[in-house]
Amino acid sequence: TQAGGLKAAKPGGSNKDVSVQRVLNEETLVSAAQKVKEAGRDFTYFIVVLVGIGVTGGLFYVIFKELFSSSSPSKIYGDALEKCRSHPEIIGVFGDSIKGYGEATRRGRRQHVSHIEYVKDGLKHMRLKFYIEGTESGKQGTVHVEVKENLETGRFEVRYIFVDVETYPRRTIVIEDNR
């Protein structure tokens, strides 16, 4: 062999160098049925990814609406609790460190703030009820909040916030009244 070629002897007595090269075709021929099968599989993966993106987007929307929207019960609860914490009469009755909580669940957690949404005279209204207690031992109160939708801004505005003090002497402290 010389330089990748083969020596071949011809019967006529003359010797010539003949080089043989093979060209290998690396690509395999894919049948039409296999192409359809692969396209179907790719389309299925595409649909699964789209559904996943849709579900994730829906979850982000619900979380954003619940936590950051001005019309969510948790946002209204947080605003009302801050007004209670800064009201001087509430501080006088309950003490400086006031904490708020919702209804107790079966497991003893007190996170759910009771609320009711309704429509009256074409306006959305919401009522909330939650509880507060402070550093004064045995002092508890029930906070009642009602908000209604402002048609111009689309936001909820406070109609009233008042606190029923549940220990002796029983009384009601009005924090805000815009009725």
C-alpha positions in Angstrom: 0.0 0.0 0.0 1.1 3.5 -0.8 -0.5 6.5 0.7 -3.8 5.0 1.4 -4.0 3.4 -2.1 -4.0 -0.3 -3.1 -1.6 -2.0 -5.6 -3.5 -4.0 -8.0 -1.9 -6.2 -10.5 -3.6 -6.4 -13.9 -3.3 -9.6 -15.9 -1.7 -7.7 -18.8 1.5 -7.4 -16.9 1.4 -3.7 -16.2 1.1 -2.5 -12.6 -0.7 0.7 -11.7 -1.5 2.3 -8.4 -5.2 2.6 -7.8 -6.6 4.5 -4.8 -10.0 3.5 -3.5 -12.0 6.0 -1.4 -15.1 5.3 0.4 -17.6 8.1 1.0 -19.7 7.3 4.0 -23.1 8.9 4.1 -23.5 10.0 7.8 -27.1 10.9 7.4 -29.7 8.2 7.7 -32.7 8.5 5.7 -35.8 9.1 7.8 -39.1 7.8 6.5 -42.2 10.0 6.3 -43.9 8.0 9.1 -41.0 8.7 11.5 -41.0 12.4 10.7 -44.8 12.6 11.5 -44.2 10.7 14.7 -41.4 13.1 15.8 -43.5 16.2 14.9 -46.4 14.8 16.9 -44.1 14.3 19.9 -42.7 17.8 19.6 -46.2 19.3 19.4 -47.2 17.4 22.5 -44.2 18.7 24.4 -45.1 22.2 23.1 -48.6 21.9 24.5 -47.4 20.6 27.8 -45.0 23.6 28.1 -47.8 26.0 27.2 -50.2 24.5 29.8 -47.4 24.8 32.4 -46.8 28.4 31.6 -50.6 29.1 31.7 -51.0 27.5 35.2 -47.9 29.3 36.5 -49.2 32.6 35.2 -52.6 31.9 36.8 -51.0 31.2 40.2 -48.9 34.4 40.0 -52.1 36.4 39.2 -54.0 34.9 42.1 -51.1 35.5 44.6 -50.6 39.1 43.3 -54.3 39.8 43.6 -54.6 38.4 47.1 -51.4 40.0 48.5 -51.0 43.3 46.7 -54.4 44.3 45.5 -56.1 47.1 47.4 -59.4 45.2 47.3 -58.1 42.0 48.9 -59.3 41.1 52.4 -55.7 40.7 53.7 -54.8 44.2 52.5 -57.9 45.7 54.1 -57.1 43.7 57.3 -53.5 45.0 57.4 -54.7 48.7 56.9 -57.3 48.3 59.6 -54.9 46.7 62.0 -52.4 49.6 61.5 -55.1 52.1 62.3 -55.9 50.2 65.5 -52.3 50.1 66.5 -51.9 53.8 66.1 -55.2 54.9 67.8 -54.5 56.4 71.2 -57.6 55.0 72.9 -56.8 51.5 71.7 -53.2 51.8 73.0 -54.6 53.0 76.3 -56.8 49.9 76.7 -54.7 47.2 75.2 -51.1 48.4 75.7 -48.4 49.2 73.2 -47.8 45.9 71.5 -51.1 45.0 69.8 -51.4 41.9 67.7 -54.2 40.9 65.4 -55.5 37.5 64.3 -58.4 35.9 62.6 -60.7 33.0 63.3 -59.2 29.9 64.9 -59.1 26.8 62.7 -59.3 23.2 63.8 -55.5 23.0 64.2 -55.4 26.0 66.4 -54.1 28.4 63.8 -55.7 31.9 63.8 -54.9 33.2 60.4 -58.2 33.3 58.5 -59.8 36.7 58.6 -63.6 36.4 58.4 -65.0 38.5 55.6 -68.2 38.9 53.6 -68.5 40.5 50.2 -71.8 41.8 48.9 -73.3 44.3 46.5 -75.6 47.1 47.7 -77.0 49.8 45.5 -74.6 48.7 42.7 -71.5 49.1 44.8 -69.3 46.4 46.2 -69.0 46.2 50.0 -66.9 44.1 52.2 -67.2 43.4 56.0 -64.3 42.0 58.0 -64.1 40.8 61.5 -60.9 40.0 63.4 -59.5 40.0 66.9 -56.9 42.0 68.7 -55.1 41.7 72.0 -52.3 43.6 73.6 -49.8 43.4 76.4 -52.4 44.1 79.1 -53.4 40.7 80.4 -56.8 39.4 79.6 -57.7 42.3 77.3 -59.3 41.2 74.0 -61.2 43.0 71.4 -63.2 42.3 68.2 -62.6 44.7 65.3 -65.4 45.3 62.8 -64.5 46.9 59.5 -66.7 47.7 56.5 -65.4 49.1 53.2 -67.2 50.1 50.0 -66.0 50.6 46.5 -65.5 54.1 45.1 -66.7 54.2 41.5 -64.3 56.9 40.5 -61.1 55.3 41.7 -62.2 51.6 41.8 -60.6 51.2 45.3 -62.3 50.4 48.6 -62.8 53.2 51.1 -63.4 52.6 54.8 -67.0 53.2 56.0 -66.3 52.3 59.6 -63.8 50.7 62.0 -64.8 50.0 65.5 -63.5 47.8 68.3 -65.7 45.9 70.8 -63.7 45.6 74.1 -64.7 42.2 75.4 -63.5 42.6 79.0 -65.1 44.6 81.8 -66.2 47.3 81.3 -67.6 46.4 77.9 -67.5 49.3 75.5 -67.1 50.1 71.8 -64.2 52.3 70.6 -64.9 54.0 67.3 -61.7 54.4 65.3 -63.2 55.7 62.0 -66.8 56.4 61.0 -67.6 57.7 57.5 -71.2 56.5 57.2 
